[in-house]
Amino acid sequence: MKNLIYLTVLAFVVACGKPKDKKAELAELKKQRTAINAQIAELEKEVGGTKNIETADVSVIELRPVTFKSYVEVQGKVDAQENVQVSSETPGVITAIYVRAGQNVSKGQVLAQLDDKVLRQNVAQLQTQLELATTLYQRQKNLWDQKIGTEVQYLNAKTQKEGVERQIAVLRSQLAMYRMKSPISGTVDQMDLKLGQSINPGMPGITVVNASNLRVKAEVAESYAGRVNSGDEVNVVLPDVPDSLQTKVTFASKVIDPASRSFGVEVKLPSRKNYRPNMLAILKIVDYKVNDAITIPVNAIQKSESGEYVFVSDNGKAKKVDIKTGKVSDGQAQVISGLKAGDKVVTLGFQDLNEGDTLRF
């Protein structure tokens, strides 16, 4: 070893005393490296040349069969199946408003009244005519029952009475059009009408929502058409509440929208006070499910030219195991082959492991 150091120093002194020749200097350094490598090899033989087995701190999980699911995840919104805009059936001026926003109403309840004074006056006039026509009809009928008078007189009296009754019926149906009624039972969600306001048919003014009859509506890409069907398991997540629930897909459309290349799905929601229409909802629809599957964290999988592998604990020693994986969901990969229940897979500290290293966990 002393001779090697002496030769190195001598070569350095000689090199310093001569003009630098790069090629000669490179050749000299290579000779020195060869000599040093030979010396190292000789020393390794003398001490046995055996590499010390390292001890590594790791974390492991013992594999157990679990139910593995993968999902089709889409974003939708909460929709009220009964959400209606109540509008007038005829032009008019509002004379009375009977409800306020937030009030519960029943189906058929009158929400607002339009000015119907002229119609009511017409009904009153016809009512007077009806009384006269009814009296004449009753007298003519009594006479006809006694075979007094002609049949024509009897029929004329009857026709006049029935004609007035029909006119009154028409006016009463028109009067009903001046009353704005709720078509459903629910809650008044919006009230934009004011007393004295003139409105026209179709003009929005009152919104009634049945918040106890809600559903989530979403659009799913065409590529999942064969994997999403009515009755599939689904996890509904409402991040704004926050809340989640497990249920079933209520409806999956069989028609693809030609514009968006998607199809609609619906999931019925239970009645809960904190669910509101137009609230954001995330649907995680189960499109693949396996019972008694072996899964491992995706982060524990390493890759090489030959494929995927993991390290397992084999009697406290690191062992490299080649594996084959399938679907991935929620950070877990299904193991198709290579591992079994009871295996202890290294999940942390595997980056610098070598096969045969002693594991400490």
Protein Blocks (a to p, Z undefined) as FASTA:
>chain_A
ZZmmmmmmmmmmmmmmpccdfklmmmmmmmmmmmmmmmmmmmmmmnnopacddddddddd
dddddddddddddddddddfbacddddfbdcddfbdfbdehiacdehiafbdcdfklmmm
mmmmmmmmmmmmmmmmmmmmmmmmnopajfklmmmmmmmmmmmmmmmmmmmmmmmmmpcc
dfbdcddfbdcbdehiacdehiafbdcddfklccddddddfklmmmgcghiacddddfkl
pccdddddfbdcfbdcfklopadddddddddfkbcehiacdddddfbdcehiacddfklp
ccdfkbccddddeehiacdddddddddeehiacdfbhpaehiacdfehplmgcehiacdZ
Z
